[in-house]
């Protein structure tokens, strides 16, 4: 993806909140005629003049038009822009609206430019963004309390999409790989042995749809490798066994159900967090309830290789358009330390939604199409069955 479809709408809300909406032209702190949400000129280039008057609808239209036509094209040239989530893209739009669309790489913006450049290679460098934003709080050589507060708010929004450094432990001897294929097909240079118990510090994970492999970047480097998810265990907090009334989608270790975490549902990608109260969030909570029922009846731990994959992230990683994963209605799961074949044969008699046979790739797909759900009694027929 280039620019997330929610980016401009989020940016508009933030800019209007920071700038306020002034329907009559006024002089800003350094004496420039300004109107609406900080406009000093209109979309066609003519300057704002004292005495100008607008309506709220016109102001919002000006803002949306200028962001889409002038600011997004300039910011999309920033390294790593396409992988930033909508909140982080919106933060940069807000910053640019305040200080100029061509700030990246310009004199006076060396620090924020460095953080963006390095973050595109090593995602953990993005953790420096809060401090970087805090440097840009002056106008006319004066520190403005309003800008200090604005940068803090922008930093908080930026950090909502922070994955942080994620720790995984090898459950058995396994390989880090340069391609999502069996290790026997890789040269010695294309794989690296990890022993059981080894820890892996990951700064970025990108799932591979319809596969039990995932691309990861190691903390502190720009190396990119493939791991086979069933061979690794995330070192996050485990669900408490109590279903929470409100899900903390910013905490990978929080529970979505009794046996499944936010990290597993989002595949350790904070950009995927659903909007609170959205149809996708409701669907995710429902399928996690079904996961809990399956887990309890199977009486053994289950792992997850794929969960919620919203658009346009789904397209970015190569997912099928319209997949039930994009609707929050699907999980790809597997039994931990048990026979996948046995689990599939057991589940196909008890699941009434969509069921995908991904055994040769290490998982079984379930989705809740047609009200699909788990049944304790055997003999239930899935709504659809297919092979991967």
ZAMARMI-171877 format. One record per residue (C-alpha): x, y, z; residue number from 1. Coordinates in Angstrom, 1 decimal. Layout:
N
- X	Y	Z	NUM
...
This chain:
388
- 0.0	0.0	0.0	1
- 1.1	3.6	-0.5	2
- -1.3	5.7	1.7	3
- -3.8	4.0	4.0	4
- -7.4	4.9	3.2	5
- -8.0	6.1	6.8	6
- -4.9	8.3	6.9	7
- -6.4	11.5	5.6	8
- -9.6	11.2	7.8	9
- -7.5	10.7	10.9	10
- -5.2	13.5	10.0	11
- -8.1	15.9	9.5	12
- -9.4	15.1	13.0	13
- -6.0	15.7	14.5	14
- -5.3	18.9	12.6	15
- -8.7	20.3	13.4	16
- -8.2	19.5	17.0	17
- -4.8	21.1	17.1	18
- -5.5	24.1	14.9	19
- -9.1	24.7	15.8	20
- -11.6	25.9	13.1	21
- -11.6	29.7	12.6	22
- -14.3	30.8	10.2	23
- -13.0	34.4	10.0	24
- -9.5	35.3	9.0	25
- -7.1	36.2	11.9	26
- -3.4	36.8	12.4	27
- -1.3	33.8	13.6	28
- 1.4	34.2	16.3	29
- 3.9	35.5	13.7	30
- 1.5	37.9	12.0	31
- 0.3	35.9	8.9	32
- -3.4	36.0	7.9	33
- -4.9	32.6	8.7	34
- -8.3	30.9	8.4	35
- -10.0	27.5	9.0	36
- -7.5	24.9	10.4	37
- -4.4	27.0	10.0	38
- -4.7	27.8	6.2	39
- -2.5	30.7	5.1	40
- -3.4	30.1	1.5	41
- -6.2	28.4	-0.3	42
- -5.9	25.2	-2.5	43
- -5.4	27.2	-5.7	44
- -2.6	29.2	-4.1	45
- -4.2	32.6	-3.4	46
- -3.3	33.9	0.1	47
- -5.7	34.3	2.9	48
- -6.5	37.9	3.6	49
- -7.9	39.6	6.6	50
- -11.7	39.9	6.2	51
- -12.1	36.4	4.6	52
- -15.0	34.3	5.9	53
- -15.7	30.5	5.4	54
- -18.2	27.9	6.6	55
- -17.2	24.7	8.5	56
- -18.0	22.5	5.5	57
- -15.8	24.7	3.2	58
- -13.0	24.6	5.7	59
- -13.0	20.8	5.9	60
- -13.1	20.6	2.1	61
- -10.1	22.9	1.8	62
- -8.2	20.8	4.3	63
- -9.0	17.4	2.7	64
- -8.2	18.8	-0.8	65
- -4.8	20.2	0.2	66
- -3.8	17.1	2.2	67
- -4.7	14.7	-0.7	68
- -3.3	16.8	-3.5	69
- -0.2	18.5	-2.0	70
- 0.8	16.8	1.2	71
- 0.3	13.1	0.7	72
- 2.3	13.0	-2.6	73
- 5.2	14.8	-0.9	74
- 5.2	12.6	2.2	75
- 4.8	9.4	0.2	76
- 8.4	9.8	-0.9	77
- 9.6	9.4	2.7	78
- 11.4	6.0	3.1	79
- 9.1	3.4	4.7	80
- 6.0	5.5	4.2	81
- 4.1	2.6	2.6	82
- 4.5	0.4	5.6	83
- 3.5	2.9	8.2	84
- 0.0	2.5	9.6	85
- -2.7	5.1	9.2	86
- -2.0	6.7	12.6	87
- 1.7	7.1	11.9	88
- 1.0	8.5	8.4	89
- -1.6	10.9	10.0	90
- 1.0	12.1	12.5	91
- 3.4	13.0	9.7	92
- 0.6	14.8	7.8	93
- -0.2	16.8	11.0	94
- 3.5	17.6	11.4	95
- 3.8	18.6	7.8	96
- 0.6	20.7	7.9	97
- 2.2	22.6	10.7	98
- 5.8	22.9	9.3	99
- 5.6	22.2	5.6	100
- 5.0	19.3	3.2	101
- 8.7	19.1	2.2	102
- 10.2	18.9	5.7	103
- 11.8	15.5	5.1	104
- 15.5	16.0	4.2	105
- 15.3	19.8	4.6	106
- 17.6	22.0	6.6	107
- 16.5	22.2	10.2	108
- 14.7	18.8	10.1	109
- 17.8	16.6	10.3	110
- 16.7	14.7	13.4	111
- 13.2	13.7	12.3	112
- 14.5	12.9	8.8	113
- 17.2	10.6	10.4	114
- 14.6	8.8	12.5	115
- 12.4	8.2	9.5	116
- 15.3	7.1	7.3	117
- 16.7	4.7	9.9	118
- 13.3	3.4	10.9	119
- 12.6	2.2	7.4	120
- 15.6	-0.1	7.7	121
- 15.5	-0.9	11.5	122
- 11.9	-0.5	12.8	123
- 13.1	-0.1	16.4	124
- 14.6	3.3	15.4	125
- 11.0	4.6	15.2	126
- 11.0	4.5	19.0	127
- 13.0	7.7	18.8	128
- 10.2	9.6	17.2	129
- 8.7	11.0	20.4	130
- 12.0	12.8	21.2	131
- 12.4	13.9	17.6	132
- 8.9	15.5	17.5	133
- 9.6	17.3	20.7	134
- 12.4	19.3	19.1	135
- 10.0	21.2	16.8	136
- 8.1	23.4	19.2	137
- 9.3	26.9	18.2	138
- 8.0	29.6	16.0	139
- 10.0	32.8	15.5	140
- 12.6	31.5	18.0	141
- 10.0	31.2	20.7	142
- 8.9	28.0	22.3	143
- 5.1	27.9	22.1	144
- 3.2	25.9	24.8	145
- 0.6	25.0	22.1	146
- 3.3	23.3	20.0	147
- 4.8	21.5	23.0	148
- 1.4	20.0	23.7	149
- 0.8	19.2	20.0	150
- 4.0	17.3	19.7	151
- 3.2	15.3	22.8	152
- -0.2	14.4	21.3	153
- 1.4	13.5	18.0	154
- 3.9	11.3	19.7	155
- 1.2	9.5	21.7	156
- -0.7	8.8	18.5	157
- 2.5	7.6	16.8	158
- 3.2	5.2	19.7	159
- -0.2	3.6	19.3	160
- 1.2	1.7	16.3	161
- 4.5	0.7	18.0	162
- 5.2	-3.0	17.9	163
- 8.1	-2.6	20.3	164
- 10.7	-5.4	20.5	165
- 9.0	-8.8	20.6	166
- 10.8	-11.8	22.1	167
- 10.2	-15.4	20.8	168
- 11.7	-18.6	22.1	169
- 12.5	-21.6	20.0	170
- 10.4	-24.6	21.2	171
- 12.7	-27.0	19.3	172
- 15.8	-27.0	17.1	173
- 14.8	-25.1	14.0	174
- 16.1	-22.9	11.2	175
- 16.0	-19.2	10.4	176
- 15.5	-19.2	6.6	177
- 15.9	-16.8	3.7	178
- 12.8	-18.2	1.9	179
- 9.6	-19.8	3.2	180
- 10.5	-23.3	2.1	181
- 11.7	-26.5	3.7	182
- 15.2	-26.0	5.1	183
- 16.5	-29.0	3.1	184
- 16.1	-26.9	-0.1	185
- 18.3	-24.1	1.2	186
- 22.0	-23.8	1.1	187
- 24.1	-23.3	4.2	188
- 24.1	-19.5	3.5	189
- 20.3	-19.6	3.2	190
- 19.6	-20.9	6.7	191
- 20.8	-20.5	10.2	192
- 20.3	-23.0	13.0	193
- 18.5	-22.0	16.2	194
- 18.6	-24.4	19.1	195
- 15.7	-25.2	21.4	196
- 15.5	-22.5	24.0	197
- 17.2	-19.8	21.9	198
- 15.6	-16.3	22.1	199
- 14.9	-14.1	19.1	200
- 14.4	-10.4	19.5	201
- 12.1	-9.2	16.7	202
- 11.4	-5.6	15.7	203
- 9.0	-6.4	12.8	204
- 6.9	-9.3	11.7	205
- 5.1	-9.7	8.3	206
- 3.0	-12.8	8.0	207
- 2.9	-14.9	4.8	208
- -0.8	-15.6	4.0	209
- -1.9	-19.2	3.8	210
- 1.4	-20.3	5.2	211
- 2.9	-21.0	8.6	212
- 6.0	-19.0	7.9	213
- 6.5	-15.3	8.6	214
- 9.1	-12.7	7.7	215
- 10.9	-11.1	10.7	216
- 13.4	-8.3	11.2	217
- 15.9	-8.7	14.1	218
- 16.2	-6.0	16.6	219
- 19.3	-3.9	15.9	220
- 19.8	-5.0	12.3	221
- 18.1	-4.7	9.0	222
- 18.4	-8.5	8.4	223
- 15.2	-10.1	7.2	224
- 14.6	-13.8	7.8	225
- 11.8	-16.3	7.7	226
- 10.7	-18.3	10.7	227
- 8.3	-21.3	10.9	228
- 5.8	-20.1	13.5	229
- 4.9	-23.5	15.1	230
- 8.5	-23.8	16.1	231
- 8.5	-20.5	18.1	232
- 6.6	-19.3	21.2	233
- 6.0	-15.6	21.9	234
- 7.2	-14.5	25.3	235
- 4.1	-12.4	26.1	236
- 1.7	-12.5	29.0	237
- -0.8	-15.3	28.8	238
- -4.6	-14.7	28.9	239
- -5.9	-14.7	32.4	240
- -8.8	-17.1	31.5	241
- -11.3	-14.3	32.0	242
- -12.8	-12.6	29.0	243
- -12.4	-8.8	29.3	244
- -15.3	-6.5	28.5	245
- -13.0	-4.2	26.7	246
- -10.0	-5.5	24.7	247
- -6.7	-3.7	25.0	248
- -5.6	-3.9	21.3	249
- -2.4	-2.0	22.0	250
- -1.1	-4.8	24.3	251
- 0.1	-8.0	22.5	252
- -0.1	-9.9	25.7	253
- -3.7	-9.1	26.5	254
- -6.3	-11.7	26.1	255
- -9.0	-11.5	23.4	256
- -10.5	-14.7	24.8	257
- -9.6	-17.2	27.5	258
- -6.8	-18.8	25.4	259
- -5.9	-16.4	22.7	260
- -3.9	-13.1	22.8	261
- -4.0	-9.8	21.0	262
- -0.6	-10.6	19.5	263
- -1.8	-13.9	18.0	264
- -4.9	-12.2	16.6	265
- -3.0	-9.3	15.1	266
- 0.1	-11.3	14.2	267
- 2.2	-8.9	16.3	268
- 1.5	-6.0	14.0	269
- 0.0	-3.0	15.8	270
- -1.2	-1.5	12.5	271
- -4.0	-4.1	12.4	272
- -5.8	-3.1	15.6	273
- -9.5	-2.8	14.8	274
- -11.5	0.3	15.6	275
- -13.4	-0.1	18.9	276
- -17.0	-1.0	18.3	277
- -16.4	-1.8	14.6	278
- -18.0	-4.8	12.9	279
- -14.5	-6.2	12.5	280
- -13.8	-6.0	16.3	281
- -17.2	-7.7	17.0	282
- -16.3	-10.4	14.5	283
- -12.9	-10.9	16.1	284
- -14.3	-11.3	19.5	285
- -16.8	-13.9	18.2	286
- -14.3	-16.0	16.4	287
- -12.0	-15.9	19.5	288
- -15.0	-17.2	21.5	289
- -15.2	-20.1	19.0	290
- -11.4	-20.6	19.3	291
- -11.9	-20.9	23.1	292
- -14.6	-23.6	22.6	293
- -12.4	-25.5	20.3	294
- -9.4	-25.3	22.6	295
- -11.4	-26.5	25.6	296
- -13.0	-29.4	23.8	297
- -9.7	-30.4	22.2	298
- -8.1	-30.2	25.6	299
- -4.8	-29.1	24.4	300
- -3.0	-25.9	23.4	301
- -3.5	-24.4	20.0	302
- -1.4	-22.0	18.0	303
- -2.3	-19.3	15.5	304
- -0.5	-18.6	12.2	305
- -2.9	-16.0	10.9	306
- -5.6	-13.8	12.3	307
- -7.0	-10.3	11.4	308
- -5.5	-9.0	8.2	309
- -7.3	-5.7	7.3	310
- -7.0	-4.0	4.0	311
- -4.8	-2.6	2.6	312
- -2.3	-4.6	4.7	313
- -3.9	-7.8	3.3	314
- -2.9	-6.7	-0.2	315
- 0.5	-5.6	1.0	316
- 1.4	-9.0	2.2	317
- -0.2	-10.8	-0.7	318
- -3.5	-11.9	0.8	319
- -6.5	-12.8	-1.3	320
- -8.9	-9.9	-1.8	321
- -12.1	-10.3	0.1	322
- -10.6	-12.9	2.4	323
- -12.5	-13.6	5.6	324
- -9.3	-12.6	7.4	325
- -10.0	-9.0	6.3	326
- -13.4	-9.1	8.0	327
- -12.1	-10.4	11.4	328
- -14.0	-13.7	10.7	329
- -11.0	-16.1	10.3	330
- -8.1	-17.7	12.1	331
- -5.5	-20.2	10.8	332
- -4.7	-22.5	13.7	333
- -2.8	-25.7	14.6	334
- -2.4	-28.0	17.6	335
- 0.8	-27.5	19.7	336
- 2.7	-30.7	20.2	337
- -0.1	-32.9	18.7	338
- -1.0	-34.4	15.3	339
- -2.2	-31.9	12.8	340
- -3.9	-34.7	10.8	341
- -5.7	-35.9	13.9	342
- -6.8	-32.3	14.8	343
- -8.1	-31.7	11.2	344
- -10.2	-35.0	11.2	345
- -11.6	-34.1	14.6	346
- -12.5	-30.5	13.7	347
- -14.0	-31.2	10.3	348
- -16.8	-33.1	12.1	349
- -17.5	-30.2	14.5	350
- -17.1	-27.0	12.6	351
- -20.0	-25.5	10.6	352
- -18.3	-22.5	9.0	353
- -15.6	-22.4	6.3	354
- -12.8	-24.9	6.8	355
- -9.6	-24.8	4.8	356
- -7.2	-27.8	4.7	357
- -3.7	-26.2	5.1	358
- -2.1	-29.3	6.7	359
- 0.7	-29.4	4.2	360
- 1.5	-25.9	5.2	361
- 1.1	-26.4	8.9	362
- -2.4	-25.0	9.7	363
- -6.2	-25.4	9.5	364
- -8.3	-22.4	8.4	365
- -11.6	-21.7	10.2	366
- -14.0	-18.8	9.4	367
- -17.5	-18.0	10.7	368
- -19.3	-17.6	7.3	369
- -23.0	-18.4	7.4	370
- -22.9	-18.1	11.2	371
- -20.4	-20.9	11.4	372
- -19.5	-22.2	14.9	373
- -18.1	-25.1	16.9	374
- -20.3	-27.9	18.1	375
- -19.4	-30.4	20.8	376
- -21.2	-33.2	18.9	377
- -19.7	-34.8	15.9	378
- -21.4	-35.1	12.5	379
- -21.6	-31.3	11.8	380
- -20.8	-30.4	8.2	381
- -18.7	-27.3	7.3	382
- -20.3	-24.6	5.0	383
- -17.3	-24.9	2.7	384
- -14.2	-27.1	2.6	385
- -11.1	-26.5	0.4	386
- -7.4	-27.3	0.1	387
- -4.5	-24.8	0.2	388
